[in-house]
Amino acid sequence: MANLSDLLGGAVSNVEDVETVTSSSSDPAVDTNPTATGHLWINTTSGEVYVCTDATSGSNVWTNVGDGADAVEPDYAWGERGLWAGGNGNNVTVQRIDYVTISSTGNASTFGNYSPYPAKYNVGGLSGSSRGLFYGGEGGGATNDIQYITFSSTSNSTFFGDMVTAGYAKAGLSDVTRGIICGDNSSSYSNVMQYVTISSTGNTTDFGDLTVGRFHMDGVNDLTRGVIMGGEASGGSESDRMDFVTIASTGNASTFGSLYTGQRMVGCVSSSTRGVLAGGVSSSTTTNIIQYITIASTGNSSDFGDLHVADYSRSGNENGTRGLFGGGNGVQSVGLSQIDYITIASTGNAADFGDLTIGRGGTGSCSGD
């Protein structure tokens, strides 16, 4: 006979660890908030039993302990297919969208084209679980259009809607429902944040304001909170500021903490707990520094490790476990094709993943299934 620890998948080892038992005619949900990890839930209709293995309010994980359906857990926006769109290097701007399978290594393949004409760089990207959005960019003038792709099929991007103002080098945040576009390259270093519903097409709506206007920053998020990291602020200075917002609500950003060195033209990836920033320009010098934060708590960043090569304008995507940083621009704006990868939950230097089809920086990036 199996013991209790085997039955509950190691979530609890003694009956005393089962905090509370709930009997219900339905399954629990991610927003069914228990008193603590170890809460047992019995579905009296199906006979299936769940134990709470992660008690995070609004994003709980309920593990099925029998032979029934899959566990009840949050649906994160990232997935196995990582994309990079647009970008430029070696004085050439391209419309190409590249893709890779994040859990493997190897060179990228062509997905399609980022459709605005002429080709754009300093593009932004964000995603839901099945749809990715690319927005803005410069090259023949800044654009205010938003384009989208469906991750499961390779094709050119399709028009989604318009941003409030034309611009480039904006940060993106998203959960599975909402995407937030932050900052602007305007002469006044705009602090505007705007949002869209990812599953439907249409123009952006005002969300609120950053604590300080800036651009050339990037964003990380879990299902609840988004953090905007670094950037270029008024006067061209490299910002060490981090702001945060609650994605599901609207309102102005609050101060999260500080990077240990100010950086602009950065790339970021995130997991359900950790946000990671890499590369960029710091004190007017191109850097290979990687920093990280814990998204759910406020505070300053910590050292993670180093990229293979110091560069700027890399773009990141992730599957929740692994983060990729692709492309970038090196000395004299030489376009780089290298893709580095990290395991987000551990610290250390990046490893080689493969190459983009064309070396370039300033791409928009996102991931999904």
C-alpha positions as a Markdown table, in Angstrom:
| # | Residue | x | y | z |
|---|---|---|---|---|
| 1 | Met | 0.0 | 0.0 | 0.0 |
| 2 | Ala | 1.3 | 3.5 | -0.9 |
| 3 | Asn | 2.1 | 5.8 | 2.0 |
| 4 | Leu | 0.6 | 9.3 | 2.3 |
| 5 | Ser | 3.8 | 11.0 | 0.8 |
| 6 | Asp | 3.6 | 8.7 | -2.3 |
| 7 | Leu | -0.1 | 9.3 | -2.7 |
| 8 | Leu | 0.2 | 13.1 | -2.5 |
| 9 | Gly | 3.3 | 13.2 | -4.8 |
| 10 | Gly | 5.6 | 14.3 | -1.9 |
| 11 | Ala | 3.6 | 17.4 | -1.2 |
| 12 | Val | 3.0 | 16.3 | 2.4 |
| 13 | Ser | 4.6 | 13.5 | 4.4 |
| 14 | Asn | 2.3 | 13.2 | 7.4 |
| 15 | Val | -1.4 | 13.6 | 7.9 |
| 16 | Glu | -0.7 | 16.5 | 10.3 |
| 17 | Asp | 0.6 | 18.4 | 7.2 |
| 18 | Val | -2.8 | 18.3 | 5.6 |
| 19 | Glu | -4.0 | 21.8 | 6.8 |
| 20 | Thr | -7.7 | 21.6 | 5.8 |
| 21 | Val | -9.9 | 19.4 | 3.7 |
| 22 | Thr | -12.5 | 20.9 | 1.4 |
| 23 | Ser | -15.3 | 18.8 | -0.2 |
| 24 | Ser | -16.9 | 20.3 | -3.2 |
| 25 | Ser | -18.9 | 19.3 | -6.3 |
| 26 | Ser | -16.3 | 21.0 | -8.6 |
| 27 | Asp | -12.5 | 21.2 | -9.0 |
| 28 | Pro | -10.4 | 24.0 | -7.3 |
| 29 | Ala | -9.1 | 26.9 | -9.5 |
| 30 | Val | -6.0 | 28.9 | -9.5 |
| 31 | Asp | -7.8 | 31.7 | -7.6 |
| 32 | Thr | -9.2 | 29.2 | -5.0 |
| 33 | Asn | -7.1 | 30.5 | -2.2 |
| 34 | Pro | -6.4 | 27.9 | 0.6 |
| 35 | Thr | -5.1 | 28.6 | 4.1 |
| 36 | Ala | -1.7 | 27.1 | 3.3 |
| 37 | Thr | 0.2 | 24.6 | 1.2 |
| 38 | Gly | -1.1 | 21.1 | 2.1 |
| 39 | His | -4.8 | 21.9 | 1.8 |
| 40 | Leu | -6.6 | 18.9 | 0.5 |
| 41 | Trp | -9.5 | 19.3 | -2.0 |
| 42 | Ile | -12.0 | 16.4 | -2.8 |
| 43 | Asn | -14.3 | 16.7 | -5.8 |
| 44 | Thr | -17.4 | 14.8 | -4.7 |
| 45 | Thr | -18.7 | 14.6 | -8.3 |
| 46 | Ser | -15.6 | 13.1 | -10.0 |
| 47 | Gly | -13.9 | 11.6 | -7.0 |
| 48 | Glu | -10.7 | 13.3 | -7.9 |
| 49 | Val | -8.4 | 14.6 | -5.1 |
| 50 | Tyr | -6.1 | 17.6 | -5.2 |
| 51 | Val | -3.5 | 19.0 | -2.8 |
| 52 | Cys | -2.2 | 22.6 | -2.9 |
| 53 | Thr | 1.5 | 22.5 | -3.6 |
| 54 | Asp | 1.9 | 26.3 | -4.1 |
| 55 | Ala | -0.3 | 28.6 | -2.1 |
| 56 | Thr | 0.2 | 31.9 | -4.0 |
| 57 | Ser | -2.9 | 34.0 | -3.8 |
| 58 | Gly | -4.6 | 34.1 | -7.2 |
| 59 | Ser | -2.0 | 31.8 | -8.7 |
| 60 | Asn | -2.3 | 28.7 | -6.6 |
| 61 | Val | -1.1 | 25.3 | -7.9 |
| 62 | Trp | -3.4 | 22.3 | -7.1 |
| 63 | Thr | -1.7 | 19.0 | -7.9 |
| 64 | Asn | -4.0 | 16.0 | -8.8 |
| 65 | Val | -3.0 | 13.1 | -6.6 |
| 66 | Gly | -4.8 | 10.4 | -8.4 |
| 67 | Asp | -5.1 | 9.1 | -12.0 |
| 68 | Gly | -7.5 | 11.9 | -13.1 |
| 69 | Ala | -7.0 | 15.0 | -15.2 |
| 70 | Asp | -4.0 | 17.3 | -15.1 |
| 71 | Ala | -3.1 | 19.5 | -12.2 |
| 72 | Val | -4.8 | 22.9 | -11.8 |
| 73 | Glu | -2.2 | 25.5 | -12.2 |
| 74 | Pro | -1.7 | 29.0 | -13.7 |
| 75 | Asp | -1.5 | 29.5 | -17.5 |
| 76 | Tyr | 1.6 | 31.6 | -18.1 |
| 77 | Ala | 2.0 | 33.6 | -21.3 |
| 78 | Trp | 5.3 | 32.1 | -22.3 |
| 79 | Gly | 5.8 | 28.8 | -24.2 |
| 80 | Glu | 8.2 | 26.7 | -26.1 |
| 81 | Arg | 8.5 | 28.8 | -29.3 |
| 82 | Gly | 10.6 | 31.9 | -29.0 |
| 83 | Leu | 10.5 | 34.6 | -31.7 |
| 84 | Trp | 12.6 | 37.7 | -32.7 |
| 85 | Ala | 11.2 | 40.2 | -35.2 |
| 86 | Gly | 12.8 | 43.0 | -37.2 |
| 87 | Gly | 16.0 | 44.6 | -36.1 |
| 88 | Asn | 19.2 | 46.0 | -37.7 |
| 89 | Gly | 22.9 | 45.5 | -37.8 |
| 90 | Asn | 25.7 | 46.3 | -40.2 |
| 91 | Asn | 23.6 | 49.2 | -41.5 |
| 92 | Val | 20.9 | 46.8 | -42.7 |
| 93 | Thr | 17.3 | 46.7 | -41.3 |
| 94 | Val | 15.3 | 43.6 | -41.8 |
| 95 | Gln | 11.7 | 42.5 | -41.6 |
| 96 | Arg | 12.5 | 38.9 | -40.8 |
| 97 | Ile | 10.9 | 37.0 | -37.9 |
| 98 | Asp | 13.1 | 34.1 | -36.6 |
| 99 | Tyr | 12.0 | 31.3 | -34.2 |
| 100 | Val | 13.5 | 28.6 | -32.1 |
| 101 | Thr | 12.3 | 25.8 | -29.8 |
| 102 | Ile | 13.4 | 27.1 | -26.4 |
| 103 | Ser | 13.9 | 23.8 | -24.6 |
| 104 | Ser | 16.4 | 22.6 | -27.2 |
| 105 | Thr | 19.5 | 24.2 | -28.7 |
| 106 | Gly | 20.3 | 25.1 | -32.3 |
| 107 | Asn | 20.1 | 27.8 | -34.9 |
| 108 | Ala | 16.9 | 29.8 | -35.6 |
| 109 | Ser | 14.6 | 29.2 | -38.6 |
| 110 | Thr | 12.5 | 31.8 | -40.5 |
| 111 | Phe | 9.0 | 32.3 | -39.2 |
| 112 | Gly | 7.8 | 35.0 | -41.5 |
| 113 | Asn | 8.1 | 38.8 | -41.8 |
| 114 | Tyr | 7.3 | 41.7 | -39.5 |
| 115 | Ser | 5.0 | 43.5 | -41.9 |
| 116 | Pro | 5.4 | 47.3 | -41.4 |
| 117 | Tyr | 7.2 | 48.9 | -44.3 |
| 118 | Pro | 9.9 | 49.9 | -44.4 |
| 119 | Ala | 11.6 | 47.5 | -42.1 |
| 120 | Lys | 11.9 | 48.5 | -38.4 |
| 121 | Tyr | 14.3 | 48.1 | -35.5 |
| 122 | Asn | 14.0 | 48.9 | -31.8 |
| 123 | Val | 10.7 | 47.0 | -32.0 |
| 124 | Gly | 8.8 | 45.9 | -28.9 |
| 125 | Gly | 7.3 | 42.5 | -28.1 |
| 126 | Leu | 4.9 | 40.8 | -25.7 |
| 127 | Ser | 2.7 | 37.7 | -25.7 |
| 128 | Gly | -0.3 | 35.8 | -24.5 |
| 129 | Ser | -0.1 | 32.0 | -24.5 |
| 130 | Ser | -1.0 | 31.6 | -28.2 |
| 131 | Arg | -0.6 | 35.1 | -29.7 |
| 132 | Gly | 2.5 | 37.3 | -29.9 |
| 133 | Leu | 2.4 | 41.1 | -30.4 |
| 134 | Phe | 5.1 | 43.3 | -32.0 |
| 135 | Tyr | 4.8 | 47.1 | -31.8 |
| 136 | Gly | 6.5 | 50.3 | -32.8 |
| 137 | Gly | 10.0 | 50.6 | -34.2 |
| 138 | Glu | 12.0 | 53.0 | -36.2 |
| 139 | Gly | 13.5 | 53.0 | -39.7 |
| 140 | Gly | 12.0 | 55.5 | -42.2 |
| 141 | Gly | 10.3 | 57.1 | -39.2 |
| 142 | Ala | 8.7 | 55.8 | -36.0 |
| 143 | Thr | 5.5 | 53.8 | -36.2 |
| 144 | Asn | 2.5 | 53.5 | -34.0 |
| 145 | Asp | 1.2 | 50.2 | -35.4 |
| 146 | Ile | 0.9 | 46.9 | -33.5 |
| 147 | Gln | 1.2 | 43.6 | -35.4 |
| 148 | Tyr | 0.4 | 40.1 | -34.2 |
| 149 | Ile | 1.3 | 36.5 | -35.0 |
| 150 | Thr | -0.1 | 33.1 | -33.9 |
| 151 | Phe | 2.7 | 31.0 | -32.4 |
| 152 | Ser | 1.4 | 27.7 | -33.7 |
| 153 | Ser | 1.7 | 28.7 | -37.4 |
| 154 | Thr | 4.6 | 30.3 | -39.3 |
| 155 | Ser | 3.5 | 33.4 | -41.3 |
| 156 | Asn | 3.9 | 37.1 | -41.7 |
| 157 | Ser | 2.5 | 39.4 | -39.0 |
| 158 | Thr | -1.0 | 40.8 | -39.2 |
| 159 | Phe | -2.2 | 44.3 | -38.3 |
| 160 | Phe | -3.6 | 44.4 | -34.7 |
| 161 | Gly | -4.2 | 48.1 | -34.0 |
| 162 | Asp | -2.5 | 51.4 | -33.2 |
| 163 | Met | -0.7 | 52.8 | -30.1 |
| 164 | Val | -1.7 | 56.2 | -28.9 |
| 165 | Thr | 1.6 | 57.7 | -30.3 |
| 166 | Ala | 4.3 | 56.6 | -32.7 |
| 167 | Gly | 7.4 | 55.5 | -30.9 |
| 168 | Tyr | 10.1 | 52.9 | -30.4 |
| 169 | Ala | 12.2 | 51.1 | -27.8 |
| 170 | Lys | 9.2 | 50.6 | -25.5 |
| 171 | Ala | 9.1 | 48.0 | -22.8 |
| 172 | Gly | 6.4 | 45.2 | -22.8 |
| 173 | Leu | 4.6 | 43.4 | -20.0 |
| 174 | Ser | 1.9 | 40.7 | -20.2 |
| 175 | Asp | -0.2 | 38.1 | -18.5 |
| 176 | Val | -2.3 | 35.7 | -20.6 |
| 177 | Thr | -5.0 | 38.3 | -21.1 |
| 178 | Arg | -3.5 | 41.8 | -21.1 |
| 179 | Gly | -0.4 | 43.4 | -22.6 |
| 180 | Ile | 1.1 | 46.7 | -21.4 |
| 181 | Ile | 3.4 | 48.9 | -23.5 |
| 182 | Cys | 5.6 | 51.3 | -21.4 |
| 183 | Gly | 7.5 | 54.5 | -22.1 |
| 184 | Asp | 8.5 | 56.3 | -25.2 |
| 185 | Asn | 11.4 | 57.8 | -27.1 |
| 186 | Ser | 9.8 | 61.3 | -27.4 |
| 187 | Ser | 11.9 | 64.4 | -26.6 |
| 188 | Ser | 10.3 | 64.7 | -23.2 |
| 189 | Tyr | 11.0 | 61.0 | -22.4 |
| 190 | Ser | 7.3 | 60.0 | -22.1 |
| 191 | Asn | 6.1 | 58.2 | -19.0 |
| 192 | Val | 2.9 | 56.9 | -20.7 |
| 193 | Met | 1.8 | 53.3 | -20.2 |
| 194 | Gln | -0.9 | 51.9 | -22.5 |
| 195 | Tyr | -2.6 | 48.4 | -22.7 |
| 196 | Val | -4.4 | 46.0 | -25.0 |
| 197 | Thr | -6.4 | 42.8 | -24.6 |
| 198 | Ile | -4.2 | 40.3 | -26.4 |
| 199 | Ser | -6.9 | 38.0 | -27.7 |
| 200 | Ser | -8.8 | 40.8 | -29.5 |
| 201 | Thr | -7.6 | 43.3 | -32.0 |
| 202 | Gly | -7.8 | 47.1 | -31.4 |
| 203 | Asn | -6.1 | 50.3 | -30.3 |
| 204 | Thr | -4.4 | 50.8 | -27.0 |
| 205 | Thr | -6.0 | 52.3 | -23.9 |
| 206 | Asp | -4.3 | 54.5 | -21.3 |
| 207 | Phe | -3.0 | 52.5 | -18.3 |
| 208 | Gly | -1.2 | 55.1 | -16.2 |
| 209 | Asp | 2.3 | 56.6 | -15.9 |
| 210 | Leu | 5.8 | 55.4 | -15.1 |
| 211 | Thr | 7.5 | 57.1 | -12.1 |
| 212 | Val | 10.0 | 58.6 | -14.6 |
| 213 | Gly | 9.7 | 58.9 | -18.3 |
| 214 | Arg | 12.3 | 56.8 | -20.2 |
| 215 | Phe | 12.8 | 54.3 | -23.1 |
| 216 | His | 15.3 | 51.6 | -24.1 |
| 217 | Met | 14.2 | 49.6 | -21.0 |
| 218 | Asp | 12.6 | 46.2 | -20.8 |
| 219 | Gly | 10.0 | 44.4 | -18.6 |
| 220 | Val | 9.5 | 41.2 | -16.7 |
| 221 | Asn | 6.4 | 39.8 | -15.1 |
| 222 | Asp | 4.7 | 37.0 | -13.3 |
| 223 | Leu | 0.9 | 36.5 | -13.6 |
| 224 | Thr | 0.2 | 39.4 | -11.2 |
| 225 | Arg | 3.0 | 42.0 | -11.3 |
| 226 | Gly | 5.1 | 43.6 | -14.0 |
| 227 | Val | 8.4 | 45.3 | -13.4 |
| 228 | Ile | 10.0 | 47.8 | -15.8 |
| 229 | Met | 13.8 | 47.7 | -15.6 |
| 230 | Gly | 16.4 | 50.3 | -16.5 |
| 231 | Gly | 16.3 | 52.4 | -19.6 |
| 232 | Glu | 17.5 | 55.8 | -20.8 |
| 233 | Ala | 16.1 | 58.8 | -18.9 |
| 234 | Ser | 16.1 | 62.5 | -19.5 |
| 235 | Gly | 19.5 | 63.9 | -20.6 |
| 236 | Gly | 20.5 | 60.5 | -22.0 |
| 237 | Ser | 21.5 | 59.1 | -18.6 |
| 238 | Glu | 21.4 | 55.3 | -18.0 |
| 239 | Ser | 18.7 | 54.7 | -15.4 |
| 240 | Asp | 19.0 | 52.2 | -12.5 |
| 241 | Arg | 15.3 | 52.6 | -11.7 |
| 242 | Met | 12.8 | 49.8 | -11.5 |
| 243 | Asp | 9.0 | 50.5 | -11.5 |
| 244 | Phe | 6.2 | 48.0 | -10.9 |
| 245 | Val | 2.5 | 47.7 | -11.7 |
| 246 | Thr | -0.3 | 45.3 | -11.1 |
| 247 | Ile | -1.1 | 44.0 | -14.6 |
| 248 | Ala | -4.8 | 43.4 | -14.1 |
| 249 | Ser | -5.6 | 46.9 | -12.9 |
| 250 | Thr | -4.9 | 50.3 | -14.2 |
| 251 | Gly | -2.9 | 53.1 | -12.4 |
| 252 | Asn | 0.5 | 54.7 | -12.0 |
| 253 | Ala | 3.6 | 52.7 | -11.4 |
| 254 | Ser | 5.4 | 52.5 | -8.0 |
| 255 | Thr | 9.1 | 52.2 | -7.2 |
| 256 | Phe | 10.3 | 48.7 | -7.0 |
| 257 | Gly | 14.0 | 49.2 | -6.3 |
| 258 | Ser | 17.3 | 49.9 | -8.1 |
| 259 | Leu | 19.6 | 48.0 | -10.5 |
| 260 | Tyr | 23.1 | 47.8 | -9.1 |
| 261 | Thr | 24.3 | 49.5 | -12.2 |
| 262 | Gly | 22.2 | 51.7 | -14.5 |
| 263 | Gln | 21.6 | 50.1 | -17.9 |
| 264 | Arg | 19.8 | 51.0 | -21.1 |
| 265 | Met | 19.2 | 49.0 | -24.4 |
| 266 | Val | 18.7 | 45.9 | -22.3 |
| 267 | Gly | 17.0 | 42.5 | -22.8 |
| 268 | Cys | 14.9 | 40.7 | -20.1 |
| 269 | Val | 13.4 | 37.3 | -19.4 |
| 270 | Ser | 11.3 | 36.0 | -16.5 |
| 271 | Ser | 9.8 | 33.0 | -14.7 |
| 272 | Ser | 6.9 | 32.8 | -12.3 |
| 273 | Thr | 9.2 | 34.1 | -9.5 |
| 274 | Arg | 12.3 | 35.8 | -11.0 |
| 275 | Gly | 13.1 | 38.5 | -13.5 |
| 276 | Val | 16.5 | 38.7 | -15.3 |
| 277 | Leu | 18.1 | 41.6 | -17.2 |
| 278 | Ala | 21.1 | 41.2 | -19.5 |
| 279 | Gly | 23.5 | 43.3 | -21.5 |
| 280 | Gly | 23.1 | 46.9 | -22.5 |
| 281 | Val | 25.1 | 50.1 | -22.0 |
| 282 | Ser | 26.3 | 51.1 | -18.6 |
| 283 | Ser | 28.3 | 54.3 | -17.9 |
| 284 | Ser | 28.6 | 54.7 | -21.7 |
| 285 | Thr | 30.2 | 51.2 | -21.9 |
| 286 | Thr | 28.8 | 48.1 | -23.5 |
| 287 | Thr | 28.3 | 45.4 | -20.9 |
| 288 | Asn | 27.8 | 41.7 | -20.5 |
| 289 | Ile | 26.3 | 42.0 | -17.0 |
| 290 | Ile | 23.3 | 39.9 | -16.0 |
| 291 | Gln | 21.2 | 41.0 | -13.0 |
| 292 | Tyr | 18.1 | 39.5 | -11.4 |
| 293 | Ile | 15.2 | 40.3 | -9.0 |
| 294 | Thr | 12.4 | 38.4 | -7.2 |
| 295 | Ile | 9.3 | 39.8 | -8.9 |
| 296 | Ala | 6.9 | 39.3 | -5.9 |
| 297 | Ser | 9.0 | 41.3 | -3.5 |
| 298 | Thr | 10.4 | 44.8 | -3.9 |
| 299 | Gly | 14.1 | 45.5 | -3.6 |
| 300 | Asn | 17.4 | 46.0 | -5.5 |
| 301 | Ser | 18.8 | 43.6 | -8.1 |
| 302 | Ser | 21.6 | 41.1 | -7.5 |
| 303 | Asp | 24.4 | 39.7 | -9.7 |
| 304 | Phe | 23.4 | 36.7 | -11.8 |
| 305 | Gly | 26.4 | 36.1 | -14.1 |
| 306 | Asp | 27.7 | 37.2 | -17.5 |
| 307 | Leu | 26.7 | 36.9 | -21.2 |
| 308 | His | 29.2 | 35.4 | -23.6 |
| 309 | Val | 29.9 | 38.8 | -25.2 |
| 310 | Ala | 29.3 | 42.4 | -24.1 |
| 311 | Asp | 26.6 | 43.9 | -26.4 |
| 312 | Tyr | 23.4 | 46.0 | -26.4 |
| 313 | Ser | 19.9 | 45.8 | -27.9 |
| 314 | Arg | 19.6 | 42.1 | -27.2 |
| 315 | Ser | 16.0 | 40.7 | -26.9 |
| 316 | Gly | 14.9 | 38.0 | -24.6 |
| 317 | Asn | 12.2 | 35.3 | -24.5 |
| 318 | Glu | 11.5 | 32.3 | -22.2 |
| 319 | Asn | 9.6 | 29.2 | -21.5 |
| 320 | Gly | 9.4 | 29.8 | -17.7 |
| 321 | Thr | 12.4 | 27.7 | -17.0 |
| 322 | Arg | 15.0 | 28.7 | -19.6 |
| 323 | Gly | 15.6 | 32.3 | -20.8 |
| 324 | Leu | 17.2 | 33.2 | -24.2 |
| 325 | Phe | 18.9 | 36.4 | -25.1 |
| 326 | Gly | 19.2 | 36.8 | -28.9 |
| 327 | Gly | 21.1 | 39.1 | -31.3 |
| 328 | Gly | 22.4 | 42.5 | -30.3 |
| 329 | Asn | 24.8 | 45.1 | -31.5 |
| 330 | Gly | 28.4 | 45.1 | -30.7 |
| 331 | Val | 31.2 | 47.6 | -31.3 |
| 332 | Gln | 30.4 | 50.0 | -34.2 |
| 333 | Ser | 26.9 | 48.6 | -34.4 |
| 334 | Val | 28.0 | 45.2 | -35.8 |
| 335 | Gly | 25.0 | 43.0 | -35.8 |
| 336 | Leu | 25.4 | 39.9 | -33.7 |
| 337 | Ser | 23.6 | 36.6 | -34.4 |
| 338 | Gln | 24.5 | 34.8 | -31.1 |
| 339 | Ile | 21.7 | 33.4 | -28.9 |
| 340 | Asp | 22.7 | 32.8 | -25.2 |
| 341 | Tyr | 20.6 | 30.9 | -22.7 |
| 342 | Ile | 20.4 | 30.7 | -18.9 |
| 343 | Thr | 18.4 | 28.6 | -16.4 |
| 344 | Ile | 16.4 | 31.3 | -14.8 |
| 345 | Ala | 16.1 | 29.6 | -11.3 |
| 346 | Ser | 19.9 | 29.4 | -10.9 |
| 347 | Thr | 22.7 | 31.9 | -11.2 |
| 348 | Gly | 25.7 | 31.6 | -13.5 |
| 349 | Asn | 27.1 | 32.6 | -16.8 |
| 350 | Ala | 25.1 | 32.2 | -20.1 |
| 351 | Ala | 25.8 | 29.3 | -22.4 |
| 352 | Asp | 25.7 | 29.1 | -26.2 |
| 353 | Phe | 22.3 | 28.2 | -27.8 |
| 354 | Gly | 22.8 | 28.8 | -31.5 |
| 355 | Asp | 22.5 | 31.7 | -34.0 |
| 356 | Leu | 19.8 | 33.9 | -35.5 |
| 357 | Thr | 19.4 | 33.6 | -39.3 |
| 358 | Ile | 20.7 | 37.2 | -39.6 |
| 359 | Gly | 22.9 | 39.1 | -37.1 |
| 360 | Arg | 21.0 | 42.1 | -35.7 |
| 361 | Gly | 19.9 | 44.0 | -32.7 |
| 362 | Gly | 16.8 | 45.9 | -31.7 |
| 363 | Thr | 14.4 | 43.1 | -32.4 |
| 364 | Gly | 11.1 | 42.6 | -30.8 |
| 365 | Ser | 10.8 | 39.3 | -29.0 |
| 366 | Cys | 8.1 | 37.1 | -27.4 |
| 367 | Ser | 7.3 | 33.4 | -26.7 |
| 368 | Gly | 4.3 | 31.1 | -26.6 |
| 369 | Asp | 2.8 | 27.9 | -27.9 |
